[in-house]
Amino acid sequence: MISFAHPIWLLLLPVLLGLGWQRVRRGAHTDEPGMAQMILLHPDLSPLSGKTQPQPLAPRWPQLLHLAALLLIVLALAQPQQLGELIPEKPEGREIVLLIDTSRTMSIDDFELGGQRVERLAVLKGVVSRFVEQREGDRFGVIVFGSTAATMVPPSFDRDLVSGMVRQVQVGMAGDNTALGDAIGLALRHLHERQVLRPALILFSDNTDNNAGAMTPAEAVGLAQRMHAAIYTVQIGSDLFAAGRAAQPANTVEPDLAQIAALTGGRYYRTDSSGSLQNVVEDIGRLEKTITRPSSRRELKEWYAALLLLAALLMSVARIMQIRKVAA
């Protein structure tokens, strides 16, 4: 469907048509626009005036072309537009920070992939990278933690960058222990306040205890509650050292992965295979959906440029015809 952005210019069309018609009619008695035809009168030629009648000249094509060019310019000023299909809106996502445990126990090859035993971290990197690539509209950040916590990527819309950095994560790059509290606290520092959708943290670890760092998990959970940030905790494999670990003192009660998720409105998962890990990540994606608003904009094709080019062409042709006529 063709519409005009400035239809007021169309009021000039009948005016131009009227003026053009009068000019073409006068063209039968003029050689050039604005120049009256000169007729030489002589007494000896008066007898011939009754025998021959002046023949009307052919329509002046240069004048018609000029008129058509002016009409096209007026149409271009009205800015004709063609409305196309609806433009799909980009989904409105949320901030998601990925916390990846890089302690030595993540190198245990108790996962299988393609019939071969694979390290926990290798399987995790593949699953997380695909998850990032499929989430359009989200801002992803990456935190690695071991004895310390470090930011690999602050929240960014560049999914290729985030996915590439996830694949660069290596075992032991942040130390051998597990600083859960520091990792959560560092991730919360990157989140922006007053978001439309609540932010989310996804914590991947194979160790349920916090044995390093300055911030305790309890302090980190309290901060997450104040920021309304959900924490999804995913335990990778089994904790091989749980049976021999000494119990915590009664006056030191720190939440484990399951309690961290429950206290912040997230969910706790436990996975021991690549297939179950993939299912866990897909389930988190369904819980933390993006918002896709209905399309309200349409593709818009502008035709004024084509009209101006055609008008310029007609005026050029008209000018060439006038030059050739004068030369003849």
C-alpha positions as CSV (number, residue, x, y, z in Angstrom):
1,M,0.0,0.0,0.0
2,I,1.3,3.4,-1.0
3,S,0.9,6.4,1.3
4,F,2.2,9.9,1.4
5,A,4.2,11.3,4.3
6,H,3.4,15.0,3.3
7,P,0.2,14.9,1.2
8,I,-0.2,18.7,1.4
9,W,2.1,19.0,-1.6
10,L,-0.4,17.2,-3.7
11,L,-2.5,20.3,-3.8
12,L,0.0,21.7,-6.3
13,L,-0.8,19.1,-8.9
14,P,-4.0,20.6,-10.3
15,V,-2.3,24.1,-10.3
16,L,0.6,22.7,-12.3
17,L,-1.7,20.8,-14.7
18,G,-3.7,24.0,-15.4
19,L,-0.7,26.1,-16.0
20,G,0.9,23.4,-18.1
21,W,-2.2,23.0,-20.3
22,Q,-2.2,26.7,-21.0
23,R,1.4,26.7,-21.8
24,V,1.1,23.8,-24.2
25,R,-1.8,25.6,-26.0
26,R,0.3,28.8,-26.3
27,G,3.1,26.6,-27.6
28,A,1.3,26.4,-31.0
29,H,2.2,30.1,-31.5
30,T,5.6,30.2,-29.8
31,D,8.9,28.8,-30.9
32,E,10.5,28.7,-27.5
33,P,9.1,29.0,-24.0
34,G,8.5,32.6,-23.2
35,M,9.2,33.8,-26.8
36,A,6.3,34.9,-29.0
37,Q,6.4,33.9,-32.6
38,M,7.3,36.8,-35.0
39,I,5.2,37.2,-38.1
40,L,6.3,39.5,-40.9
41,L,3.3,41.4,-42.5
42,H,3.8,42.8,-46.0
43,P,1.1,44.5,-48.3
44,D,2.1,42.5,-51.3
45,L,1.5,39.2,-49.4
46,S,-2.0,40.2,-48.3
47,P,-3.7,38.2,-51.2
48,L,-2.1,35.1,-50.0
49,S,-3.7,35.4,-46.6
50,G,-7.0,34.1,-47.8
51,K,-5.6,31.2,-49.7
52,T,-3.4,29.5,-47.0
53,Q,-4.0,29.0,-43.4
54,P,-1.2,28.7,-40.9
55,Q,-0.8,25.1,-39.8
56,P,-0.8,24.6,-36.0
57,L,2.6,23.4,-34.9
58,A,3.0,19.9,-33.3
59,P,2.8,19.7,-29.6
60,R,6.0,21.0,-28.0
61,W,7.5,17.8,-26.4
62,P,10.1,19.8,-24.4
63,Q,7.2,21.6,-22.7
64,L,5.4,18.4,-22.0
65,L,8.5,16.8,-20.6
66,H,9.2,19.8,-18.3
67,L,5.6,19.6,-17.1
68,A,5.9,15.9,-16.4
69,A,9.2,16.5,-14.5
70,L,7.5,19.2,-12.3
71,L,4.7,16.8,-11.5
72,L,7.2,14.2,-10.5
73,I,9.0,16.6,-8.3
74,V,5.7,17.5,-6.5
75,L,5.0,13.8,-6.0
76,A,8.5,13.4,-4.5
77,L,7.9,16.3,-2.1
78,A,4.8,14.5,-0.9
79,Q,7.2,11.6,-0.1
80,P,5.4,8.4,-1.3
81,Q,6.0,5.4,1.0
82,Q,5.2,1.8,0.7
83,L,4.4,-0.1,3.9
84,G,5.9,-3.6,4.0
85,E,5.8,-6.5,6.5
86,L,5.9,-6.2,10.2
87,I,9.4,-5.9,11.7
88,P,9.9,-8.5,14.5
89,E,10.9,-6.8,17.8
90,K,14.1,-8.0,19.5
91,P,13.4,-9.9,22.7
92,E,14.0,-8.0,25.9
93,G,16.3,-10.1,28.0
94,R,17.8,-10.0,31.4
95,E,21.3,-10.0,32.9
96,I,22.7,-13.4,33.6
97,V,26.0,-14.0,35.2
98,L,27.7,-17.4,34.8
99,L,29.8,-18.5,37.8
100,I,32.1,-21.4,36.8
101,D,34.1,-23.4,39.3
102,T,37.7,-24.0,38.0
103,S,39.1,-25.8,41.0
104,R,41.2,-29.0,40.5
105,T,38.2,-31.3,41.0
106,M,36.6,-30.0,37.8
107,S,39.3,-32.0,35.9
108,I,37.8,-35.3,37.0
109,D,36.8,-37.3,33.9
110,D,33.6,-38.9,35.3
111,F,31.5,-37.6,32.4
112,E,31.0,-39.4,29.0
113,L,30.7,-37.7,25.6
114,G,30.6,-39.8,22.4
115,G,31.5,-42.9,24.3
116,Q,34.6,-41.5,25.8
117,R,35.4,-40.2,29.3
118,V,35.6,-36.4,29.4
119,E,36.5,-33.9,32.1
120,R,33.7,-32.2,33.9
121,L,34.8,-28.7,32.9
122,A,35.1,-29.7,29.2
123,V,31.5,-30.8,29.1
124,L,30.3,-27.8,31.0
125,K,32.0,-25.4,28.6
126,G,30.3,-26.9,25.6
127,V,26.8,-26.8,27.2
128,V,27.2,-23.3,28.6
129,S,28.6,-21.9,25.2
130,R,25.5,-23.3,23.3
131,F,23.2,-21.8,26.0
132,V,24.8,-18.4,25.6
133,E,24.6,-18.5,21.8
134,Q,20.8,-19.3,21.8
135,R,19.8,-16.5,24.3
136,E,19.1,-13.5,22.1
137,G,18.6,-10.3,24.1
138,D,20.4,-11.3,27.3
139,R,23.5,-9.7,28.7
140,F,25.9,-12.3,29.9
141,G,28.8,-12.1,32.2
142,V,31.4,-14.7,33.2
143,I,33.0,-15.2,36.6
144,V,35.5,-17.9,37.3
145,F,36.4,-18.9,40.8
146,G,38.6,-21.2,42.8
147,S,40.7,-19.9,45.7
148,T,39.8,-16.5,44.3
149,A,37.1,-15.1,42.1
150,A,37.8,-13.2,38.8
151,T,35.8,-11.6,36.1
152,M,36.4,-12.9,32.6
153,V,33.6,-10.9,30.9
154,P,31.4,-8.2,32.5
155,P,27.8,-8.4,31.4
156,S,27.7,-7.9,27.6
157,F,25.4,-8.3,24.7
158,D,28.2,-9.7,22.6
159,R,27.3,-13.4,22.8
160,D,30.2,-14.4,20.5
161,L,32.6,-12.8,22.9
162,V,31.0,-14.4,25.9
163,S,30.9,-17.8,24.3
164,G,34.5,-17.6,23.2
165,M,35.7,-16.7,26.7
166,V,33.7,-19.6,28.2
167,R,35.6,-21.9,25.9
168,Q,38.9,-20.4,27.2
169,V,38.2,-21.4,30.8
170,Q,40.9,-23.7,32.2
171,V,41.1,-25.9,35.3
172,G,43.2,-24.2,38.1
173,M,43.2,-20.8,36.6
174,A,41.8,-19.3,39.8
175,G,43.3,-21.7,42.3
176,D,42.5,-25.1,43.8
177,N,39.9,-24.2,46.5
178,T,36.3,-23.0,46.3
179,A,35.4,-19.4,47.2
180,L,31.6,-19.5,46.7
181,G,30.9,-16.4,48.7
182,D,33.5,-14.2,46.8
183,A,32.2,-15.5,43.5
184,I,28.6,-14.6,44.2
185,G,29.6,-11.2,45.7
186,L,31.7,-10.4,42.6
187,A,28.8,-11.4,40.3
188,L,26.3,-9.2,42.2
189,R,28.7,-6.2,41.8
190,H,28.3,-6.4,38.0
191,L,24.5,-6.3,38.1
192,H,22.6,-3.2,37.3
193,E,19.7,-2.0,39.4
194,R,16.2,-1.1,38.3
195,Q,15.9,-3.7,35.6
196,V,12.7,-4.7,33.9
197,L,13.4,-8.4,34.4
198,R,15.1,-9.6,37.5
199,P,18.8,-10.7,37.1
200,A,19.9,-14.2,37.5
201,L,23.1,-16.0,38.5
202,I,23.9,-19.5,37.4
203,L,26.5,-21.2,39.6
204,F,28.3,-24.3,38.4
205,S,30.4,-26.1,41.0
206,D,31.3,-29.7,42.1
207,N,32.0,-28.6,45.7
208,T,29.2,-27.8,48.1
209,D,31.5,-26.1,50.7
210,N,33.0,-22.6,50.8
211,N,36.6,-23.1,51.9
212,A,38.3,-19.9,50.6
213,G,37.6,-16.2,50.1
214,A,36.7,-13.2,52.3
215,M,32.9,-13.2,51.9
216,T,30.9,-16.0,53.3
217,P,28.0,-17.6,51.3
218,A,25.6,-16.3,54.0
219,E,26.6,-12.7,53.4
220,A,26.4,-13.2,49.6
221,V,23.0,-14.7,49.9
222,G,21.8,-11.7,52.0
223,L,23.1,-9.3,49.3
224,A,21.4,-11.3,46.5
225,Q,18.1,-11.2,48.4
226,R,18.3,-7.4,48.7
227,M,19.0,-7.1,45.0
228,H,16.2,-9.5,44.1
229,A,18.7,-11.7,42.1
230,A,17.9,-15.4,41.7
231,I,20.7,-17.9,42.0
232,Y,20.5,-21.2,40.2
233,T,23.0,-23.7,41.6
234,V,24.2,-26.7,39.5
235,Q,26.3,-29.3,41.3
236,I,28.5,-31.0,38.7
237,G,29.1,-34.6,39.5
238,S,29.4,-35.9,43.0
239,D,31.5,-34.4,45.8
240,L,34.2,-37.0,46.2
241,F,35.5,-35.5,49.5
242,A,32.1,-35.1,51.2
243,A,32.5,-38.3,53.3
244,G,35.8,-37.4,54.8
245,R,35.2,-33.7,55.3
246,A,35.0,-32.5,58.9
247,A,31.7,-31.1,60.1
248,Q,31.4,-27.4,60.5
249,P,31.2,-25.9,64.0
250,A,27.7,-25.4,65.3
251,N,28.1,-21.7,65.4
252,T,29.3,-21.5,61.8
253,V,26.3,-22.5,59.6
254,E,26.8,-21.7,55.9
255,P,24.2,-22.4,53.3
256,D,25.1,-25.1,50.8
257,L,24.2,-25.0,47.1
258,A,20.7,-26.2,47.6
259,Q,20.0,-23.7,50.4
260,I,21.6,-20.8,48.3
261,A,19.1,-21.5,45.5
262,A,16.1,-21.8,47.8
263,L,16.9,-18.6,49.7
264,T,17.2,-16.5,46.6
265,G,14.3,-17.8,44.6
266,G,16.4,-20.0,42.3
267,R,16.6,-23.7,41.9
268,Y,19.1,-26.4,42.8
269,Y,20.2,-29.1,40.3
270,R,22.5,-32.0,40.5
271,T,23.9,-33.6,37.3
272,D,26.3,-36.4,36.6
273,S,26.2,-36.7,32.8
274,S,26.4,-34.5,29.7
275,G,22.7,-35.2,28.9
276,S,21.4,-34.3,32.3
277,L,23.6,-31.1,32.3
278,Q,22.1,-30.1,29.0
279,N,18.6,-30.7,30.4
280,V,19.4,-28.6,33.4
281,V,20.5,-25.6,31.4
282,E,17.4,-25.9,29.1
283,D,15.2,-25.9,32.2
284,I,16.9,-22.8,33.6
285,G,16.3,-21.1,30.2
286,R,12.6,-21.9,30.4
287,L,12.4,-20.5,33.9
288,E,14.2,-17.3,33.0
289,K,12.4,-16.4,29.8
290,T,12.9,-13.2,27.8
291,I,10.1,-10.9,26.8
292,T,9.2,-10.7,23.1
293,R,6.9,-7.8,22.5
294,P,4.4,-7.7,19.6
295,S,5.6,-6.1,16.4
296,S,4.5,-2.5,16.0
297,R,6.7,-1.3,13.2
298,R,6.7,-2.1,9.5
299,E,9.2,-2.0,6.7
300,L,9.2,1.3,4.9
301,K,10.2,1.8,1.3
302,E,10.8,5.3,0.1
303,W,10.0,6.2,-3.5
304,Y,10.9,9.9,-3.6
305,A,14.5,9.2,-4.8
306,A,13.2,7.3,-7.9
307,L,10.8,10.1,-8.7
308,L,13.5,12.7,-8.5
309,L,15.8,10.7,-10.7
310,L,13.1,10.3,-13.3
311,A,12.3,14.0,-13.2
312,A,16.0,14.8,-13.7
313,L,16.0,12.4,-16.7
314,L,12.9,14.0,-18.3
315,M,14.4,17.5,-17.9
316,S,17.6,16.4,-19.4
317,V,15.8,14.9,-22.4
318,A,13.8,18.1,-22.8
319,R,16.9,20.2,-22.7
320,I,18.6,18.0,-25.4
321,M,15.6,18.3,-27.6
322,Q,15.6,22.1,-27.3
323,I,19.3,22.3,-28.1
324,R,18.9,20.1,-31.2
325,K,15.9,22.2,-32.4
326,V,17.9,25.4,-32.1
327,A,20.9,23.8,-33.9
328,A,18.6,22.7,-36.7
